[in-house]
């Protein structure tokens, strides 16, 4: 039996889209839809997980809005009469065109170079919604052997609401969300759970730098103070690059985020900036301890913008991002979380587009990222550049998404990487093209 080729999968995907037109929408909707009584499309732009203005308002309000669902109420008590939950699963087939894999150089075709079915790529149980009239919660419990059950958690506490402006305090922890997990409303990649396409590092500068979405650099827990209005939001966070029960003391890093979100001529616009700073001491100050103290520096900056509206009867979303992580001081023994190089800054600029050619059904899109990073591999280079040379790392992406129902989608992405980073034999062996086919569902 022949191996599945990229062309065969594209043909299979296309035929599946045609047949899916005849699939009837089902009423299975996720946790927040059950609580509010609203369809998934009420909060999401084009498809989940990207948010529209209504979705931003629901999130800014701490997930407390409730519809016709029954409540249990008493003095100091107001909760839904059921615990609202969702099962979220992502099944992927991924194929790259390299000849080897960095972890298995003796094998000509291994991992995604051979073609890898990731079943699941992600799976989690989401619990969330109203915990009180002014308190909400969100828990993502990862499923699977060896996964972090308490992966992402937050408790938004609404302190005040004045003239449609929310002021809240949010304790949080996250295994991959980064400092922005405390509070984030845009779809530009500040938060890995809230991005248009599965090929996240190809369409978002923040994702490329590991400010969110990276299991190594995006662990975070802390406390966020947020102010949100339909025209803007601003939040400040004290946090540490950790996840779980780890000693940090009160000497924490800081994160400041602000954005304006005006509606102009029917278009939902946003323009924002963010700054990561400070450092966190993790572990024991006793140097003889097995858990000796590590000092993490957390410096980075990002600027982003988005526009969501309609052109010619088709919905259109445009997402722009730029991010920079400065180099570490020469001779420093501290760990620079986002860029441990002592010679070069790390930065990226990215754009992503999604066009709803069939409203609430078929979305086409693309993206482009220009990145610069050091050659981090110690493997053999095929040119004269050293292992500390700043190298171009660019990506071009084309994508299609089809909504079988409001809560089940098929997604196909194709990425092509370029730049002198791929002059490295080791990087080239992992391929410069990647095709990913995803079944993404939330029940």
C-alpha positions in Angstrom: 0.0 0.0 0.0 1.5 3.3 -1.0 2.3 5.9 1.6 0.0 8.9 1.8 1.5 11.7 -0.1 0.9 15.5 0.4 -1.1 15.7 -2.9 -3.3 12.8 -1.9 -4.1 14.4 1.5 -4.9 17.7 -0.3 -7.3 15.8 -2.6 -8.8 14.0 0.3 -9.3 17.2 2.2 -11.0 18.8 -0.8 -13.4 15.9 -1.3 -14.1 16.0 2.4 -15.1 19.6 2.2 -17.5 18.9 -0.7 -19.1 16.1 1.2 -19.3 18.1 4.4 -21.6 20.6 2.9 -24.4 18.0 3.5 -23.6 17.6 7.2 -26.3 19.1 9.4 -25.2 21.3 12.3 -25.4 19.7 15.7 -26.4 21.4 18.9 -23.3 20.2 20.8 -21.7 23.4 22.1 -18.9 24.1 24.6 -19.0 25.2 28.2 -19.4 28.9 27.8 -22.1 28.5 25.2 -24.1 26.3 27.6 -23.9 28.9 30.3 -24.8 31.9 28.2 -27.3 30.2 25.9 -25.5 31.8 22.9 -24.2 30.0 19.8 -20.4 29.6 19.4 -20.4 32.1 16.6 -21.7 34.8 18.9 -18.3 35.1 20.6 -16.0 34.0 17.8 -14.9 35.8 14.6 -15.2 33.4 11.6 -14.4 30.3 13.8 -13.1 29.4 17.2 -10.8 30.3 18.9 -10.5 33.9 17.6 -12.7 36.4 19.5 -14.9 39.1 18.2 -16.1 42.2 20.2 -18.8 40.2 22.1 -16.3 37.5 22.9 -13.9 40.0 24.3 -16.6 41.5 26.5 -17.5 38.1 27.9 -13.9 37.3 28.7 -13.3 40.8 30.1 -16.3 40.3 32.4 -14.6 37.2 33.9 -16.8 34.6 32.2 -19.7 35.5 34.6 -22.5 36.3 32.1 -25.3 33.8 32.3 -28.3 33.3 30.1 -31.4 31.1 30.7 -29.5 28.4 32.4 -30.7 27.7 35.9 -28.9 29.2 38.9 -28.5 28.3 42.5 -28.7 31.5 44.4 -28.6 32.6 48.0 -26.9 35.3 50.0 -23.4 35.4 48.7 -24.1 32.6 46.2 -24.9 32.7 42.5 -23.7 29.7 40.4 -25.1 27.7 37.5 -27.0 24.6 38.6 -24.6 22.5 36.5 -20.9 22.5 36.2 -20.3 23.5 32.6 -17.6 21.6 30.8 -16.1 21.0 27.3 -13.9 18.3 25.8 -11.4 19.9 23.4 -9.4 17.7 21.1 -7.0 18.3 18.2 -6.0 15.4 15.9 -3.2 16.1 13.4 -1.3 14.5 10.5 1.9 16.3 9.9 4.4 15.8 7.0 7.8 17.5 6.5 10.1 17.1 3.5 13.4 16.7 5.4 15.6 13.6 5.1 16.5 13.1 8.8 15.4 14.2 12.2 17.6 16.1 14.7 17.0 13.5 17.4 17.6 10.5 15.0 20.3 11.4 12.5 20.9 7.7 11.6 17.3 7.3 10.3 16.7 8.7 6.8 12.9 9.0 7.4 11.7 9.4 10.9 9.2 11.5 12.8 7.3 14.1 10.7 9.7 13.5 7.8 8.2 10.1 7.4 4.7 11.4 8.1 3.3 11.4 11.7 -0.3 10.9 12.9 -0.6 12.8 16.2 -3.6 11.3 17.9 -4.2 13.5 19.7 -1.9 16.5 19.2 -3.8 18.1 22.1 -6.6 17.0 24.3 -8.1 18.7 27.4 -11.1 19.0 29.6 -12.2 22.6 29.9 -14.2 23.6 33.0 -15.2 27.2 33.4 -17.7 30.0 33.8 -19.5 31.7 36.6 -18.3 31.0 40.2 -20.2 33.9 41.7 -21.9 37.1 40.5 -18.5 38.8 40.3 -16.1 35.8 40.1 -15.4 33.4 37.2 -12.9 30.6 36.6 -11.2 28.8 33.8 -9.5 25.4 34.0 -7.8 23.5 31.2 -7.0 20.0 32.4 -4.8 18.2 29.9 -5.5 14.6 29.1 -3.1 11.9 28.3 -0.2 10.0 29.8 2.4 12.2 31.4 0.6 15.5 30.7 0.1 18.4 33.1 -3.5 17.9 34.4 -3.6 21.4 35.9 -2.3 23.0 32.7 -4.0 26.4 32.6 -6.1 28.0 35.4 -7.3 31.4 36.3 -9.8 33.0 38.6 -11.0 36.5 37.4 -12.3 38.5 40.3 -14.3 41.6 39.2 -13.6 44.3 41.8 -15.5 47.1 40.2 -17.7 47.9 37.2 -18.0 51.6 36.5 -19.6 53.0 33.3 -19.1 49.7 31.4 -15.5 49.5 32.5 -14.4 46.4 34.3 -11.6 46.4 36.9 -10.5 42.9 37.9 -7.8 40.9 39.7 -6.8 37.6 38.2 -4.5 35.0 39.8 -3.4 32.5 37.2 -1.0 29.7 36.3 -0.2 28.4 32.8 2.0 25.7 31.3 2.3 27.4 27.9 0.3 30.6 27.9 3.0 32.9 29.2 2.5 36.1 31.2 -0.3 37.1 28.9 -2.5 34.2 30.1 -3.6 36.4 33.0 -5.5 38.7 30.6 -5.5 38.9 26.8 -8.2 39.8 24.3 -6.6 40.1 20.8 -6.0 37.3 18.2 -2.5 38.3 17.1 -0.6 35.6 19.0 -0.1 37.1 22.4 -2.0 34.0 23.7 -1.5 30.6 22.1 -5.1 29.5 22.8 -6.4 32.5 20.8 -4.9 32.5 17.3 -6.4 32.0 13.8 -4.3 29.2 12.4 -2.6 26.1 13.7 0.7 27.1 12.2 1.3 29.5 15.0 5.0 30.4 14.7 4.6 31.1 11.0 1.9 33.8 11.6 2.8 35.4 14.9 6.0 37.2 16.1 5.1 36.5 19.8 4.7 32.8 19.1 8.0 32.7 17.2 9.9 34.2 20.1 8.3 31.9 22.6 6.5 34.7 24.5 3.5 32.3 24.5 3.0 28.8 23.3 6.4 27.3 24.1 6.6 24.6 26.8 10.1 25.8 27.8 9.8 29.6 27.8 6.0 30.2 28.3 5.4 28.7 31.7 4.0 31.4 34.0 2.1 32.1 37.1 1.3 35.3 38.8 -1.3 38.0 39.5 -2.9 40.4 36.9 -4.7 43.6 37.5 -6.8 44.4 34.4 -9.0 47.3 33.3 -11.2 46.7 30.3 -13.7 48.7 28.3 -15.2 48.1 24.8 -12.7 50.8 23.5 -9.5 49.7 25.3 -7.9 47.4 27.8 -4.8 47.6 30.0 -3.3 45.2 32.4 -0.2 44.8 34.6 1.1 41.5 35.9 3.6 40.3 38.5 4.7 36.8 37.4 7.4 34.2 37.4 8.4 31.9 34.6 7.3 28.8 36.5 4.4 26.5 36.7 3.5 24.6 39.9 4.8 24.6 43.5 8.2 26.3 43.1 10.0 28.8 45.4 10.2 32.3 43.9 9.7 34.6 46.9 8.2 38.0 46.0 10.9 39.1 43.6 8.9 38.6 40.4 9.1 39.7 36.8 6.6 42.2 35.4 4.5 42.4 32.3 2.5 45.5 31.0 0.0 45.3 28.2 -2.3 47.9 26.6 -4.5 48.1 23.5 -7.2 50.3 22.0 -10.1 48.5 20.4 -12.3 51.0 18.4 -15.1 50.2 16.0 -14.8 52.3 12.9 -17.3 52.1 10.0 -18.4 48.6 11.1 -14.8 47.4 11.4 -13.4 46.0 14.7 -9.9 47.5 15.0 -7.2 47.0 17.6 -3.7 48.4 18.2 -1.6 47.3 21.1 1.8 47.0 22.8 3.3 44.9 25.5 6.5 45.0 27.6 8.1 42.1 29.5 10.7 43.1 32.1 12.4 42.3 35.4 13.8 39.0 36.7 12.7 36.1 38.9 14.8 34.0 41.2 13.6 30.4 41.1 14.7 27.7 43.5 16.6 27.7 46.8 19.1 30.5 47.7 21.2 27.8 49.4 23.7 27.0 46.6 24.4 23.6 48.2 20.8 22.6 47.5 19.9 20.2 44.7 17.4 22.9 43.7 19.9 25.7 43.5 18.6 29.1 42.6 18.3 30.2 38.9 17.9 33.8 38.0 15.6 34.3 35.0 15.7 37.5 33.1 12.5 38.2 31.1 13.0 41.1 28.7 10.9 41.5 25.5 8.7 43.9 23.7 5.9 43.4 21.2 3.5 45.6 19.1 0.4 44.2 17.4 -2.7 45.3 15.4 -5.7 43.6 14.0 -8.7 44.4 11.9 -11.9 42.3 11.6 -14.7 43.2 9.2 -16.4 42.5 6.0 -15.5 43.0 2.3 -17.8 42.1 -0.6 -20.0 40.0 1.7 -17.0 38.0 3.0 -15.6 38.3 6.5 -11.9 39.4 6.6 -9.4 39.3 9.5 -6.0 40.8 9.3 -3.4 40.3 12.1 0.0 42.0 12.4 2.7 41.5 15.0 6.3 42.5 15.8 8.4 41.3 18.7 11.9 41.6 20.0 13.9 39.9 22.7 17.3 41.6 23.5 20.5 39.7 23.9 21.9 38.7 27.2 24.7 40.8 28.8 28.2 39.4 28.0 29.5 37.4 30.9 26.1 37.2 32.6 25.3 34.0 34.5 21.6 34.7 34.5 19.2 32.8 32.1 17.7 35.2 29.6 14.4 33.4 29.1 13.5 34.5 25.6 17.0 34.9 24.1 20.1 33.5 25.7 22.4 34.8 23.0 25.2 37.3 24.1 25.7 38.5 20.5 22.4 39.1 18.8 18.8 40.2 19.6 16.0 37.9 18.5 13.1 39.4 16.6 10.3 38.8 14.1 7.6 40.5 12.1 4.5 38.6 11.0 1.2 39.0 9.2 -1.8 36.6 9.1 -5.0 36.8 7.0 -8.2 34.9 7.0 -11.0 35.4 4.5 -14.4 33.8 5.0 -15.4 32.9 1.4 -18.4 31.0 2.6 -19.7 32.7 5.8 -19.3 30.5 8.9 -18.2 27.6 6.7 -15.1 28.0 4.5 -12.2 30.2 5.4 -9.0 30.7 3.3 -5.9 32.4 4.5 -2.2 32.9 4.6 0.6 34.3 6.6 4.2 35.4 6.4 6.9 35.8 9.0 10.4 37.4 8.8 12.5 36.1 11.7 16.1 36.5 12.9 17.7 34.3 15.4 21.1 32.7 16.2 22.0 29.3 14.9 21.5 27.5 18.2 22.5 24.0 16.9 25.9 22.7 17.6 25.7 20.5 14.5 27.9 20.8 11.5 27.2 23.9 9.3 27.4 23.7 5.5 28.8 27.2 5.2 31.5 29.4 6.8 29.1 31.0 9.3 29.7 30.4 13.0 27.3 29.0 15.5 26.7 32.5 16.8 25.8 34.1 13.4 22.5 35.9 13.3 20.5 34.0 10.6 17.3 34.7 8.6 14.4 32.4 9.5 11.4 33.2 7.4 8.1 31.3 6.8 5.3 31.5 4.3 1.9 29.8 5.0 -1.2 29.0 3.0 -4.3 27.6 4.8 -7.9 26.5 4.5 -10.5 25.9 7.2 -13.9 24.3 7.0 -16.5 24.3 9.7 -18.3 21.0 9.8 -20.3 22.5 12.6 -19.7 25.6 14.8 -17.7 23.5 17.2 -15.9 21.1 14.8 -13.5 22.2 12.1 -11.1 20.8 9.5 -7.9 22.8 8.9 -5.2 22.4 6.3 -2.0 24.4 6.5 1.2 24.4 4.3 4.3 26.2 5.4 7.5 26.9 3.5 10.6 28.0 5.4 13.5 30.0 4.0 16.5 32.0 5.0 20.2 31.3 5.7 19.3 29.5 8.9 18.6 26.5 6.6 22.2 26.5 5.4 22.8 24.4 8.5 22.8 20.7 7.6 21.0 19.9 10.8 18.2 22.4 10.2 17.9 21.4 6.5 17.6 17.8 7.4 14.3 18.6 9.3 12.8 20.0 6.1 11.8 23.4 4.7 8.2 22.5 4.0 5.5 21.3 6.3 2.0 20.2 5.7 -0.5 19.8 8.6 -4.0 18.4 8.4 -6.1 19.0 11.6 -9.4 17.9 13.0 -10.2 20.4 15.8 -13.2 19.9 17.9 -14.8 21.3 21.1 -17.8 19.4 22.5 
